Amino acid sequence: MKHRISAKTASAAAVAAMLVVLAPTAASAAPRPKVATSTQYAGWALPHPPSVTSAGTTFIVPNLTCTATNATVVPGVGVVVPGSIIASGVALSCSGGRPLFMAETDIRGVVTPLPVPVRPGDKIITSLNVNPTLTTGMFADVTRGFSVPIRGRGGLASLTCVGIDGTHQSPVANPVPNFGHIVFTATTIDGRPIGSLPVVRINMATSTGVLQISTGPIGPTPTMFTSTFVNIG
């Protein structure tokens, strides 16, 4: 996919960035921050010892307001495994001032476009189940009547997340297209509402502190939150 420089490099960058912002230092017993910051991710995440895991969510594909800046983000679900990431969602891109939408899965660095013409307003449902040897799941565009199973390599998961993935083109700053806001509903991790778990809230910002995507609190139901565009960055 053009919006990713290298699948392996991108996955490794995502893993490193997310584990750095979420993991407490060995020298300190201080609790994790209530709101963490990443240059490559925004959403809610559950760090845990390596294990089997699952995640699912529903969202409506937003409109994009594009400028000349090329930028991509991918709302959906993701699971961090050793040296890579497993994810499913919709790539929202601005390219040459034009909005582009692409349903895709990323199974340990293998990005696969899905054959459905995603458009703003479409209702998306996606889920992943990851064990040490196998990934299964589902991607559905309910509006288009499209549904496809997900199947591929697995891995021992150390982080499970729902939200918006960046492009990983730079560890310093990743441009963000203006998507307005995205409401995530029916959001679960390990079969439980995210509001019942010790999840961490992550905003996306540049390395100089420019807030790009704001992750809202969980609510008004325990499976719902809103992500809001703030700045291209």
Z-matrix of the N, CA and C atoms (Angstrom, degrees):
N
C 1 1.462
C 2 1.525 1 109.12
N 3 1.314 2 116.74 1 139.05
C 4 1.456 3 120.31 2 -174.73
C 5 1.517 4 112.90 3 -66.91
N 6 1.337 5 116.80 4 -25.50
C 7 1.453 6 117.12 5 -175.97
C 8 1.518 7 112.71 6 -80.85
N 9 1.326 8 118.41 7 0.16
C 10 1.450 9 121.02 8 177.14
C 11 1.527 10 109.12 9 -120.77
N 12 1.318 11 117.31 10 129.40
C 13 1.462 12 119.37 11 -175.34
C 14 1.520 13 111.72 12 -68.69
N 15 1.296 14 117.51 13 -44.49
C 16 1.458 15 122.93 14 178.58
C 17 1.502 16 107.09 15 -157.45
N 18 1.309 17 116.66 16 127.23
C 19 1.462 18 119.96 17 -175.20
C 20 1.524 19 111.50 18 -57.55
N 21 1.354 20 116.79 19 -46.24
C 22 1.458 21 119.15 20 -179.00
C 23 1.514 22 111.22 21 -66.78
N 24 1.326 23 117.23 22 -44.75
C 25 1.463 24 120.85 23 179.11
C 26 1.515 25 110.68 24 -62.96
N 27 1.332 26 116.65 25 -43.08
C 28 1.457 27 120.86 26 -179.43
C 29 1.506 28 111.00 27 -62.26
N 30 1.344 29 117.23 28 -45.78
C 31 1.450 30 120.25 29 -178.79
C 32 1.515 31 111.63 30 -63.53
N 33 1.333 32 116.55 31 -44.01
C 34 1.461 33 120.17 32 179.36
C 35 1.516 34 111.13 33 -61.97
N 36 1.330 35 116.41 34 -39.89
C 37 1.464 36 120.58 35 178.63
C 38 1.520 37 110.82 36 -63.88
N 39 1.321 38 116.42 37 -41.97
C 40 1.463 39 120.44 38 -179.97
C 41 1.516 40 110.87 39 -62.46
N 42 1.327 41 116.17 40 -45.81
C 43 1.458 42 120.66 41 179.96
C 44 1.517 43 110.43 42 -59.86
N 45 1.332 44 116.36 43 -49.61
C 46 1.467 45 120.41 44 -177.66
C 47 1.511 46 111.54 45 -60.72
N 48 1.328 47 116.90 46 -46.35
C 49 1.462 48 120.34 47 -176.37
C 50 1.516 49 111.38 48 -64.10
N 51 1.330 50 116.87 49 -43.82
C 52 1.455 51 119.72 50 -175.37
C 53 1.522 52 111.81 51 -72.10
N 54 1.330 53 117.71 52 -37.87
C 55 1.451 54 119.50 53 179.44
C 56 1.512 55 111.28 54 -69.72
N 57 1.334 56 117.93 55 -34.23
C 58 1.467 57 120.98 56 178.42
C 59 1.517 58 110.99 57 -63.93
N 60 1.341 59 117.37 58 -44.78
C 61 1.459 60 118.04 59 -175.50
C 62 1.522 61 112.02 60 -76.63
N 63 1.338 62 117.98 61 -21.05
C 64 1.455 63 119.31 62 -174.70
C 65 1.513 64 114.11 63 -100.03
N 66 1.331 65 117.64 64 -28.53
C 67 1.455 66 119.72 65 -173.98
C 68 1.521 67 111.44 66 -83.61
N 69 1.356 68 118.73 67 130.78
C 70 1.461 69 119.90 68 174.19
C 71 1.524 70 109.64 69 -70.44
N 72 1.344 71 117.22 70 153.12
C 73 1.455 72 120.51 71 -179.82
C 74 1.521 73 110.00 72 -72.50
N 75 1.334 74 115.59 73 152.15
C 76 1.458 75 120.11 74 -178.61
C 77 1.523 76 111.32 75 -65.41
N 78 1.337 77 116.34 76 -27.18
C 79 1.463 78 120.35 77 -175.74
C 80 1.524 79 112.71 78 -84.94
N 81 1.320 80 116.51 79 -3.56
C 82 1.461 81 118.43 80 -175.02
C 83 1.513 82 110.60 81 -134.12
N 84 1.312 83 116.21 82 138.21
C 85 1.457 84 121.17 83 176.88
C 86 1.517 85 111.01 84 -96.91
N 87 1.334 86 117.29 85 12.73
C 88 1.460 87 121.17 86 -178.07
C 89 1.524 88 110.05 87 -62.97
N 90 1.328 89 117.74 88 144.89
C 91 1.462 90 119.96 89 179.36
C 92 1.519 91 111.32 90 -68.13
N 93 1.318 92 116.30 91 159.09
C 94 1.455 93 120.65 92 176.33
C 95 1.530 94 109.37 93 -62.55
N 96 1.336 95 117.75 94 148.77
C 97 1.461 96 119.60 95 179.06
C 98 1.526 97 110.58 96 -64.33
N 99 1.338 98 116.16 97 149.58
C 100 1.455 99 119.76 98 179.09
C 101 1.522 100 111.00 99 -64.84
N 102 1.336 101 116.80 100 -34.14
C 103 1.455 102 121.65 101 175.67
C 104 1.523 103 107.94 102 -129.55
N 105 1.333 104 117.07 103 114.22
C 106 1.459 105 121.74 104 176.83
C 107 1.527 106 108.83 105 -91.48
N 108 1.330 107 116.08 106 167.83
C 109 1.463 108 121.38 107 178.78
C 110 1.518 109 109.35 108 -130.29
N 111 1.322 110 115.97 109 137.46
C 112 1.454 111 122.44 110 176.95
C 113 1.525 112 108.96 111 -132.03
N 114 1.321 113 117.09 112 148.98
C 115 1.469 114 120.37 113 174.15
C 116 1.523 115 110.76 114 -84.38
N 117 1.338 116 117.52 115 -2.01
C 118 1.461 117 119.77 116 -172.53
C 119 1.522 118 115.03 117 -135.62
N 120 1.334 119 118.11 118 2.84
C 121 1.467 120 118.77 119 -176.98
C 122 1.516 121 111.15 120 -155.34
N 123 1.348 122 115.05 121 148.36
C 124 1.463 123 121.89 122 171.58
C 125 1.517 124 108.42 123 -140.08
N 126 1.318 125 117.59 124 132.97
C 127 1.460 126 120.41 125 179.00
C 128 1.511 127 111.19 126 156.43
N 129 1.319 128 115.68 127 -158.07
C 130 1.463 129 122.59 128 176.73
C 131 1.519 130 108.60 129 -115.08
N 132 1.338 131 117.30 130 135.91
C 133 1.461 132 121.21 131 -175.41
C 134 1.518 133 111.16 132 -136.30
N 135 1.318 134 114.77 133 148.79
C 136 1.461 135 121.42 134 177.65
C 137 1.528 136 108.87 135 -117.38
N 138 1.358 137 118.04 136 104.63
C 139 1.466 138 120.35 137 173.60
C 140 1.530 139 108.68 138 -77.05
N 141 1.315 140 117.29 139 143.45
C 142 1.459 141 120.50 140 -179.97
C 143 1.523 142 110.21 141 -159.54
N 144 1.333 143 118.32 142 162.36
C 145 1.465 144 119.96 143 173.90
C 146 1.523 145 109.22 144 -59.46
N 147 1.323 146 118.45 145 152.60
C 148 1.466 147 120.41 146 -179.69
C 149 1.517 148 112.12 147 -50.27
N 150 1.326 149 116.25 148 126.84
C 151 1.455 150 119.90 149 -173.50
C 152 1.523 151 111.18 150 -163.69
N 153 1.328 152 114.69 151 176.54
C 154 1.467 153 122.31 152 169.07
C 155 1.524 154 107.48 153 -74.79
N 156 1.328 155 117.95 154 145.72
C 157 1.462 156 120.01 155 -177.87
C 158 1.520 157 111.12 156 -154.20
N 159 1.323 158 115.39 157 169.83
C 160 1.465 159 121.36 158 175.55
C 161 1.520 160 109.51 159 -151.75
N 162 1.336 161 115.84 160 158.49
C 163 1.464 162 121.14 161 177.49
C 164 1.515 163 108.90 162 -154.22
N 165 1.322 164 116.12 163 150.76
C 166 1.455 165 120.61 164 177.54
C 167 1.515 166 110.84 165 -154.91
N 168 1.326 167 116.60 166 153.60
C 169 1.463 168 120.68 167 177.82
C 170 1.522 169 110.35 168 -161.78
N 171 1.330 170 114.91 169 168.36
C 172 1.462 171 123.46 170 176.82
C 173 1.528 172 108.27 171 -133.67
N 174 1.341 173 117.22 172 138.55
C 175 1.462 174 120.07 173 176.42
C 176 1.522 175 109.78 174 -153.57
N 177 1.323 176 115.46 175 163.16
C 178 1.458 177 122.99 176 176.42
C 179 1.531 178 108.31 177 -101.81
N 180 1.329 179 117.19 178 130.40
C 181 1.465 180 121.05 179 179.40
C 182 1.529 181 108.97 180 -64.65
N 183 1.329 182 117.66 181 124.94
C 184 1.466 183 120.40 182 -176.69
C 185 1.533 184 112.27 183 -85.27
N 186 1.322 185 115.93 184 162.90
C 187 1.462 186 121.04 185 166.89
C 188 1.521 187 109.17 186 -72.06
N 189 1.323 188 116.90 187 156.27
C 190 1.452 189 122.10 188 174.68
C 191 1.522 190 109.74 189 -117.27
N 192 1.333 191 115.86 190 139.10
C 193 1.458 192 121.78 191 170.14
C 194 1.517 193 106.59 192 -106.04
N 195 1.335 194 116.67 193 107.49
C 196 1.466 195 120.44 194 -171.11
C 197 1.520 196 112.39 195 -100.41
N 198 1.329 197 114.67 196 142.34
C 199 1.457 198 122.76 197 169.41
C 200 1.526 199 107.22 198 -110.98
N 201 1.308 200 117.21 199 -168.97
C 202 1.463 201 120.87 200 179.62
C 203 1.527 202 112.10 201 -72.36
N 204 1.334 203 117.61 202 -12.61
C 205 1.460 204 121.35 203 -179.82
C 206 1.522 205 110.61 204 -74.46
N 207 1.323 206 117.26 205 124.53
C 208 1.459 207 121.04 206 176.02
C 209 1.528 208 109.38 207 -78.28
N 210 1.318 209 116.19 208 130.67
C 211 1.458 210 119.95 209 -176.02
C 212 1.518 211 109.66 210 -157.63
N 213 1.348 212 115.94 211 151.19
C 214 1.462 213 121.62 212 179.10
C 215 1.517 214 110.48 213 -144.69
N 216 1.324 215 116.57 214 140.39
C 217 1.459 216 122.57 215 166.47
C 218 1.523 217 107.71 216 -135.07
N 219 1.339 218 115.83 217 160.55
C 220 1.463 219 120.31 218 -177.38
C 221 1.527 220 109.86 219 -131.93
N 222 1.336 221 119.06 220 99.68
C 223 1.457 222 120.16 221 172.96
C 224 1.522 223 110.91 222 -73.74
N 225 1.334 224 116.16 223 141.78
C 226 1.455 225 120.27 224 179.41
C 227 1.512 226 111.17 225 160.59
N 228 1.331 227 116.30 226 -151.09
C 229 1.463 228 122.53 227 -179.24
C 230 1.524 229 109.25 228 -118.30
N 231 1.338 230 116.20 229 152.16
C 232 1.455 231 119.96 230 -178.84
C 233 1.516 232 111.70 231 -150.81
N 234 1.321 233 114.85 232 153.23
C 235 1.464 234 122.68 233 178.66
C 236 1.523 235 108.15 234 -134.99
N 237 1.333 236 116.67 235 124.32
C 238 1.461 237 121.31 236 177.67
C 239 1.521 238 108.92 237 -86.57
N 240 1.348 239 116.07 238 126.26
C 241 1.459 240 123.49 239 175.81
C 242 1.529 241 107.39 240 -123.76
N 243 1.325 242 119.56 241 167.71
C 244 1.466 243 120.13 242 -175.12
C 245 1.530 244 113.28 243 -53.12
N 246 1.335 245 115.63 244 119.26
C 247 1.452 246 122.02 245 175.63
C 248 1.503 247 116.05 246 71.48
N 249 1.329 248 118.49 247 8.65
C 250 1.459 249 118.75 248 -175.02
C 251 1.524 250 110.23 249 -162.12
N 252 1.337 251 115.30 250 -172.85
C 253 1.459 252 121.61 251 178.86
C 254 1.526 253 109.17 252 -145.31
N 255 1.320 254 116.03 253 149.55
C 256 1.462 255 123.07 254 176.07
C 257 1.521 256 106.27 255 -119.77
N 258 1.344 257 117.89 256 126.81
C 259 1.463 258 119.69 257 -172.29
C 260 1.521 259 111.21 258 -150.58
N 261 1.320 260 114.88 259 159.73
C 262 1.465 261 122.31 260 176.30
C 263 1.516 262 108.21 261 -146.92
N 264 1.351 263 116.73 262 134.59
C 265 1.458 264 119.12 263 -179.78
C 266 1.510 265 111.92 264 177.68
N 267 1.338 266 115.43 265 -159.23
C 268 1.466 267 122.17 266 -179.10
C 269 1.522 268 108.65 267 -123.96
N 270 1.334 269 116.73 268 120.58
C 271 1.456 270 121.17 269 175.80
C 272 1.521 271 109.32 270 -74.93
N 273 1.343 272 116.15 271 121.79
C 274 1.461 273 123.55 272 177.03
C 275 1.521 274 107.16 273 -105.99
N 276 1.329 275 117.30 274 112.89
C 277 1.462 276 120.25 275 -172.00
C 278 1.521 277 112.27 276 -126.39
N 279 1.320 278 114.63 277 145.53
C 280 1.459 279 122.14 278 164.92
C 281 1.520 280 107.08 279 -111.42
N 282 1.323 281 116.96 280 121.36
C 283 1.451 282 121.55 281 -177.65
C 284 1.523 283 108.60 282 -134.36
N 285 1.333 284 115.94 283 114.68
C 286 1.455 285 119.83 284 -177.81
C 287 1.508 286 113.31 285 60.39
N 288 1.340 287 116.27 286 31.03
C 289 1.458 288 120.98 287 180.00
C 290 1.519 289 114.84 288 84.40
N 291 1.341 290 117.36 289 0.87
C 292 1.462 291 121.54 290 -178.75
C 293 1.527 292 110.78 291 -109.01
N 294 1.338 293 118.16 292 139.57
C 295 1.458 294 120.20 293 175.25
C 296 1.525 295 111.66 294 -80.12
N 297 1.319 296 115.58 295 138.87
C 298 1.460 297 122.14 296 177.64
C 299 1.521 298 109.18 297 -132.11
N 300 1.329 299 116.67 298 145.61
C 301 1.464 300 121.67 299 -177.46
C 302 1.528 301 108.68 300 -133.25
N 303 1.343 302 117.07 301 130.40
C 304 1.453 303 120.56 302 -178.40
C 305 1.527 304 110.89 303 -143.79
N 306 1.323 305 116.71 304 118.88
C 307 1.460 306 120.86 305 172.20
C 308 1.523 307 108.45 306 -72.21
N 309 1.326 308 117.71 307 139.11
C 310 1.462 309 119.90 308 -177.23
C 311 1.519 310 111.78 309 -157.37
N 312 1.331 311 114.67 310 158.09
C 313 1.456 312 122.03 311 167.51
C 314 1.520 313 108.12 312 -119.84
N 315 1.326 314 116.11 313 153.68
C 316 1.466 315 122.37 314 176.35
C 317 1.521 316 106.41 315 -131.78
N 318 1.334 317 115.99 316 102.22
C 319 1.458 318 120.40 317 -178.68
C 320 1.519 319 108.92 318 -106.69
N 321 1.317 320 115.22 319 98.23
C 322 1.463 321 122.56 320 178.66
C 323 1.518 322 111.89 321 53.11
N 324 1.334 323 116.41 322 46.17
C 325 1.456 324 121.46 323 175.18
C 326 1.509 325 114.94 324 94.08
N 327 1.321 326 118.00 325 -5.67
C 328 1.462 327 120.94 326 176.27
C 329 1.529 328 108.25 327 -99.04
N 330 1.344 329 115.84 328 102.36
C 331 1.464 330 121.18 329 -178.13
C 332 1.528 331 109.05 330 -88.78
N 333 1.346 332 115.85 331 123.86
C 334 1.461 333 121.24 332 -177.11
C 335 1.524 334 109.94 333 -121.48
N 336 1.351 335 118.29 334 114.64
C 337 1.466 336 120.47 335 173.36
C 338 1.528 337 109.55 336 -66.87
N 339 1.316 338 116.66 337 143.23
C 340 1.461 339 121.17 338 179.05
C 341 1.527 340 110.10 339 -102.31
N 342 1.345 341 117.76 340 141.09
C 343 1.472 342 121.65 341 -171.59
C 344 1.522 343 113.68 342 -80.59
N 345 1.336 344 115.58 343 67.10
C 346 1.462 345 120.01 344 176.37
C 347 1.531 346 108.32 345 -141.92
N 348 1.337 347 118.59 346 131.35
C 349 1.474 348 121.35 347 -177.95
C 350 1.522 349 111.46 348 -79.89
N 351 1.328 350 116.39 349 79.60
C 352 1.463 351 121.77 350 -177.75
C 353 1.526 352 110.38 351 -63.43
N 354 1.335 353 115.66 352 138.26
C 355 1.451 354 121.77 353 178.65
C 356 1.528 355 109.88 354 -136.35
N 357 1.344 356 117.40 355 158.12
C 358 1.466 357 119.75 356 175.25
C 359 1.524 358 111.05 357 -54.81
N 360 1.325 359 116.02 358 139.74
C 361 1.457 360 121.68 359 -178.38
C 362 1.511 361 113.67 360 95.16
N 363 1.338 362 117.82 361 -12.79
C 364 1.460 363 120.34 362 179.21
C 365 1.529 364 110.41 363 -70.11
N 366 1.323 365 115.55 364 141.06
C 367 1.465 366 121.40 365 175.80
C 368 1.526 367 108.93 366 -91.27
N 369 1.336 368 115.56 367 123.90
C 370 1.461 369 122.32 368 -177.37
C 371 1.523 370 109.94 369 -112.55
N 372 1.327 371 115.91 370 134.93
C 373 1.465 372 122.20 371 171.68
C 374 1.520 373 107.05 372 -125.31
N 375 1.332 374 117.34 373 129.17
C 376 1.458 375 118.87 374 177.88
C 377 1.520 376 110.79 375 -145.85
N 378 1.335 377 114.94 376 151.36
C 379 1.464 378 120.41 377 -178.40
C 380 1.522 379 109.81 378 -150.83
N 381 1.333 380 115.75 379 156.14
C 382 1.458 381 123.05 380 176.70
C 383 1.519 382 109.36 381 -136.88
N 384 1.333 383 116.05 382 142.74
C 385 1.458 384 123.53 383 171.35
C 386 1.525 385 106.69 384 -128.47
N 387 1.321 386 116.68 385 119.85
C 388 1.465 387 120.65 386 -172.21
C 389 1.525 388 110.02 387 -123.53
N 390 1.339 389 116.19 388 123.37
C 391 1.450 390 121.17 389 171.16
C 392 1.531 391 108.19 390 -121.20
N 393 1.329 392 119.69 391 177.61
C 394 1.468 393 119.60 392 -173.03
C 395 1.524 394 115.18 393 -57.70
N 396 1.325 395 118.64 394 -26.31
C 397 1.465 396 119.91 395 -175.48
C 398 1.520 397 114.31 396 -114.29
N 399 1.339 398 118.48 397 -18.44
C 400 1.461 399 119.85 398 -169.95
C 401 1.525 400 112.15 399 -144.54
N 402 1.331 401 115.48 400 139.87
C 403 1.462 402 122.49 401 169.07
C 404 1.521 403 108.59 402 -110.93
N 405 1.323 404 115.63 403 130.67
C 406 1.461 405 121.27 404 171.25
C 407 1.521 406 107.68 405 -128.32
N 408 1.309 407 116.36 406 165.71
C 409 1.454 408 119.77 407 178.62
C 410 1.502 409 111.23 408 169.34
N 411 1.344 410 115.09 409 -160.54
C 412 1.451 411 120.35 410 -175.35
C 413 1.521 412 109.29 411 -155.31
N 414 1.330 413 115.51 412 141.96
C 415 1.460 414 121.93 413 169.84
C 416 1.513 415 107.07 414 -126.53
N 417 1.339 416 116.30 415 128.59
C 418 1.462 417 120.18 416 179.57
C 419 1.519 418 110.55 417 -135.54
N 420 1.330 419 115.59 418 133.98
C 421 1.454 420 122.59 419 166.78
C 422 1.526 421 105.11 420 -103.33
N 423 1.323 422 115.39 421 96.21
C 424 1.459 423 121.29 422 -173.64
C 425 1.521 424 110.81 423 -61.44
N 426 1.320 425 116.86 424 -38.05
C 427 1.461 426 122.04 425 -178.26
C 428 1.525 427 111.31 426 -62.65
N 429 1.336 428 116.96 427 -37.40
C 430 1.465 429 121.95 428 -177.88
C 431 1.525 430 112.42 429 -90.44
N 432 1.331 431 117.63 430 -4.55
C 433 1.458 432 120.04 431 -176.60
C 434 1.515 433 112.67 432 68.91
N 435 1.353 434 116.37 433 29.64
C 436 1.460 435 121.72 434 -176.54
C 437 1.515 436 110.08 435 -110.18
N 438 1.334 437 115.92 436 134.41
C 439 1.454 438 120.64 437 176.05
C 440 1.518 439 108.41 438 -148.34
N 441 1.326 440 116.61 439 137.57
C 442 1.454 441 120.62 440 -179.84
C 443 1.527 442 109.20 441 -141.79
N 444 1.339 443 117.85 442 137.63
C 445 1.462 444 119.35 443 175.14
C 446 1.516 445 111.29 444 -73.46
N 447 1.317 446 116.30 445 151.69
C 448 1.460 447 122.74 446 176.00
C 449 1.523 448 107.59 447 -109.78
N 450 1.326 449 115.68 448 133.56
C 451 1.457 450 119.91 449 179.93
C 452 1.529 451 109.07 450 -151.56
N 453 1.333 452 117.01 451 135.05
C 454 1.456 453 120.09 452 179.99
C 455 1.514 454 111.08 453 -178.55
N 456 1.334 455 115.82 454 -165.17
C 457 1.459 456 121.43 455 -179.45
C 458 1.524 457 111.17 456 -64.75
N 459 1.307 458 116.06 457 149.34
C 460 1.450 459 120.98 458 177.45
C 461 1.518 460 112.15 459 -106.10
N 462 1.328 461 116.07 460 -153.74
C 463 1.452 462 121.84 461 -179.95
C 464 1.513 463 109.42 462 165.67
N 465 1.315 464 117.12 463 162.84
C 466 1.456 465 121.33 464 176.21
C 467 1.524 466 108.92 465 -80.57
N 468 1.310 467 117.29 466 115.21
C 469 1.463 468 122.11 467 -173.72
C 470 1.522 469 111.34 468 -80.76
N 471 1.348 470 116.11 469 139.51
C 472 1.464 471 121.15 470 175.19
C 473 1.528 472 112.05 471 -115.70
N 474 1.334 473 116.81 472 -10.42
C 475 1.463 474 121.56 473 -178.70
C 476 1.525 475 108.22 474 -154.81
N 477 1.331 476 116.28 475 132.76
C 478 1.459 477 121.59 476 178.22
C 479 1.518 478 107.69 477 -123.16
N 480 1.342 479 117.48 478 132.44
C 481 1.454 480 118.80 479 -170.89
C 482 1.526 481 112.33 480 -143.80
N 483 1.324 482 113.91 481 154.38
C 484 1.468 483 122.56 482 174.75
C 485 1.521 484 106.82 483 -134.43
N 486 1.336 485 116.24 484 128.79
C 487 1.454 486 119.12 485 -178.89
C 488 1.505 487 111.50 486 159.33
N 489 1.348 488 116.62 487 -135.99
C 490 1.461 489 122.15 488 -171.98
C 491 1.520 490 110.20 489 -127.04
N 492 1.326 491 115.13 490 119.71
C 493 1.455 492 122.83 491 179.94
C 494 1.525 493 109.85 492 -90.58
N 495 1.348 494 117.09 493 140.15
C 496 1.453 495 121.24 494 176.16
C 497 1.517 496 111.67 495 -86.29
N 498 1.324 497 117.29 496 -173.50
C 499 1.467 498 120.84 497 -175.76
C 500 1.512 499 113.49 498 -87.89
N 501 1.332 500 118.35 499 -16.93
C 502 1.466 501 123.55 500 -178.88
C 503 1.527 502 112.57 501 61.62
N 504 1.310 503 117.35 502 28.60
C 505 1.462 504 119.69 503 178.26
C 506 1.518 505 112.08 504 -77.43
N 507 1.326 506 116.23 505 -20.13
C 508 1.457 507 119.48 506 -178.48
C 509 1.515 508 109.07 507 -153.39
N 510 1.346 509 118.51 508 141.04
C 511 1.464 510 120.02 509 174.61
C 512 1.515 511 112.53 510 -74.80
N 513 1.345 512 117.09 511 -7.47
C 514 1.461 513 121.86 512 -175.41
C 515 1.520 514 111.55 513 -97.06
N 516 1.329 515 117.42 514 -50.79
C 517 1.468 516 120.96 515 -177.29
C 518 1.522 517 109.63 516 -155.44
N 519 1.327 518 116.23 517 134.86
C 520 1.453 519 122.96 518 177.09
C 521 1.521 520 107.98 519 -122.28
N 522 1.340 521 119.22 520 115.08
C 523 1.469 522 120.10 521 -179.10
C 524 1.527 523 111.86 522 -57.46
N 525 1.313 524 115.81 523 142.97
C 526 1.465 525 122.18 524 -178.08
C 527 1.526 526 109.04 525 -117.98
N 528 1.346 527 118.88 526 126.85
C 529 1.466 528 119.93 527 176.37
C 530 1.524 529 110.12 528 -71.66
N 531 1.319 530 116.64 529 152.00
C 532 1.458 531 121.14 530 -179.91
C 533 1.527 532 109.53 531 -78.90
N 534 1.345 533 115.49 532 98.54
C 535 1.464 534 121.70 533 -179.51
C 536 1.526 535 112.25 534 -100.58
N 537 1.320 536 117.23 535 4.35
C 538 1.466 537 119.71 536 -178.80
C 539 1.508 538 110.54 537 72.83
N 540 1.325 539 116.75 538 -99.50
C 541 1.457 540 120.00 539 174.28
C 542 1.526 541 109.69 540 -150.04
N 543 1.315 542 115.51 541 156.50
C 544 1.469 543 122.93 542 177.62
C 545 1.521 544 107.82 543 -128.79
N 546 1.317 545 116.35 544 128.58
C 547 1.462 546 122.26 545 177.17
C 548 1.530 547 108.49 546 -100.56
N 549 1.313 548 116.56 547 117.96
C 550 1.463 549 122.30 548 176.19
C 551 1.529 550 108.86 549 -94.66
N 552 1.322 551 116.79 550 128.46
C 553 1.464 552 121.25 551 179.23
C 554 1.528 553 109.32 552 -127.26
N 555 1.333 554 116.30 553 170.55
C 556 1.473 555 122.10 554 179.52
C 557 1.525 556 110.87 555 49.39
N 558 1.328 557 116.24 556 40.13
C 559 1.455 558 122.05 557 -174.15
C 560 1.526 559 110.91 558 -90.85
N 561 1.337 560 115.56 559 120.94
C 562 1.463 561 120.83 560 -179.32
C 563 1.525 562 110.20 561 -133.60
N 564 1.318 563 114.79 562 153.08
C 565 1.461 564 122.77 563 169.80
C 566 1.520 565 106.76 564 -130.80
N 567 1.311 566 116.03 565 130.97
C 568 1.464 567 121.89 566 -177.36
C 569 1.528 568 111.62 567 54.96
N 570 1.335 569 115.53 568 34.85
C 571 1.463 570 120.90 569 176.61
C 572 1.508 571 115.15 570 76.83
N 573 1.337 572 118.06 571 7.73
C 574 1.464 573 121.67 572 -178.05
C 575 1.519 574 110.39 573 -121.15
N 576 1.331 575 118.20 574 148.67
C 577 1.470 576 120.13 575 175.58
C 578 1.519 577 110.61 576 -57.94
N 579 1.344 578 117.41 577 139.26
C 580 1.467 579 119.04 578 -177.37
C 581 1.523 580 111.94 579 -61.53
N 582 1.341 581 116.66 580 -26.34
C 583 1.455 582 119.57 581 179.54
C 584 1.516 583 113.77 582 -68.36
N 585 1.343 584 117.69 583 -12.09
C 586 1.466 585 121.03 584 179.85
C 587 1.527 586 112.16 585 -100.37
N 588 1.338 587 116.63 586 5.59
C 589 1.464 588 121.35 587 -175.02
C 590 1.529 589 111.13 588 -118.01
N 591 1.342 590 117.76 589 159.02
C 592 1.478 591 120.85 590 178.24
C 593 1.527 592 111.18 591 -80.93
N 594 1.318 593 115.53 592 60.43
C 595 1.462 594 121.31 593 -178.24
C 596 1.523 595 111.23 594 -79.82
N 597 1.335 596 115.40 595 158.81
C 598 1.460 597 122.73 596 -179.85
C 599 1.521 598 108.95 597 -111.32
N 600 1.315 599 116.40 598 135.30
C 601 1.463 600 122.99 599 179.15
C 602 1.528 601 109.47 600 -89.59
N 603 1.336 602 117.11 601 130.73
C 604 1.466 603 121.53 602 -175.45
C 605 1.523 604 110.12 603 -126.06
N 606 1.320 605 116.98 604 126.25
C 607 1.462 606 122.57 605 168.85
C 608 1.521 607 109.38 606 -96.80
N 609 1.334 608 116.84 607 153.76
C 610 1.457 609 120.70 608 174.96
C 611 1.518 610 109.20 609 -103.40
N 612 1.342 611 115.75 610 132.39
C 613 1.464 612 121.63 611 -179.14
C 614 1.519 613 109.38 612 -149.42
N 615 1.323 614 115.93 613 160.46
C 616 1.457 615 120.01 614 174.18
C 617 1.523 616 109.39 615 -72.31
N 618 1.328 617 116.49 616 167.62
C 619 1.462 618 120.30 617 179.77
C 620 1.525 619 112.19 618 -65.93
N 621 1.337 620 116.83 619 -17.41
C 622 1.465 621 120.41 620 177.80
C 623 1.527 622 112.14 621 -93.25
N 624 1.340 623 116.37 622 5.10
C 625 1.456 624 120.13 623 173.90
C 626 1.509 625 116.34 624 93.57
N 627 1.336 626 118.89 625 10.58
C 628 1.465 627 121.08 626 177.43
C 629 1.522 628 108.63 627 -78.52
N 630 1.339 629 116.96 628 114.25
C 631 1.460 630 121.65 629 -179.03
C 632 1.525 631 109.93 630 -68.49
N 633 1.343 632 116.34 631 127.35
C 634 1.453 633 121.57 632 -179.13
C 635 1.529 634 112.75 633 -108.08
N 636 1.323 635 116.64 634 -45.53
C 637 1.469 636 121.73 635 178.63
C 638 1.517 637 108.14 636 -130.97
N 639 1.319 638 116.14 637 127.07
C 640 1.457 639 122.25 638 177.39
C 641 1.525 640 109.49 639 -100.11
N 642 1.314 641 116.57 640 127.18
C 643 1.460 642 121.95 641 177.01
C 644 1.525 643 109.03 642 -94.72
N 645 1.310 644 116.54 643 120.47
C 646 1.459 645 120.07 644 -177.98
C 647 1.514 646 112.44 645 -77.67
N 648 1.330 647 116.52 646 166.90
C 649 1.462 648 120.48 647 177.53
C 650 1.522 649 111.19 648 -67.48
N 651 1.314 650 116.82 649 161.11
C 652 1.463 651 121.14 650 175.79
C 653 1.522 652 108.62 651 -72.81
N 654 1.326 653 117.01 652 128.91
C 655 1.449 654 121.58 653 179.86
C 656 1.519 655 110.83 654 146.46
N 657 1.337 656 117.40 655 166.58
C 658 1.460 657 126.93 656 7.45
C 659 1.523 658 114.93 657 -77.31
N 660 1.344 659 119.01 658 -7.41
C 661 1.461 660 121.13 659 173.05
C 662 1.528 661 107.90 660 -109.58
N 663 1.339 662 118.61 661 162.68
C 664 1.472 663 120.62 662 -177.74
C 665 1.526 664 114.04 663 -73.52
N 666 1.337 665 117.63 664 2.23
C 667 1.465 666 119.95 665 178.22
C 668 1.527 667 111.88 666 -119.10
N 669 1.336 668 117.69 667 17.10
C 670 1.461 669 121.36 668 -169.79
C 671 1.519 670 112.04 669 -130.81
N 672 1.336 671 117.08 670 138.94
C 673 1.458 672 122.02 671 170.16
C 674 1.524 673 109.07 672 -156.36
N 675 1.340 674 116.08 673 166.27
C 676 1.453 675 121.66 674 -177.19
C 677 1.525 676 110.16 675 -124.96
N 678 1.337 677 115.79 676 133.72
C 679 1.464 678 121.71 677 173.48
C 680 1.525 679 108.33 678 -105.93
N 681 1.330 680 117.33 679 136.69
C 682 1.464 681 121.92 680 -173.27
C 683 1.527 682 110.87 681 -126.88
N 684 1.341 683 115.61 682 131.23
C 685 1.463 684 120.78 683 173.50
C 686 1.534 685 109.23 684 -68.21
N 687 1.341 686 115.42 685 136.83
C 688 1.465 687 120.90 686 178.74
C 689 1.520 688 111.15 687 -120.35
N 690 1.341 689 117.46 688 -47.02
C 691 1.454 690 120.79 689 -174.12
C 692 1.518 691 110.57 690 -155.72
N 693 1.346 692 117.78 691 143.13
C 694 1.462 693 120.63 692 176.44
C 695 1.528 694 110.55 693 -60.17
N 696 1.323 695 115.73 694 -39.35
C 697 1.461 696 120.78 695 176.29
C 698 1.504 697 114.30 696 93.70
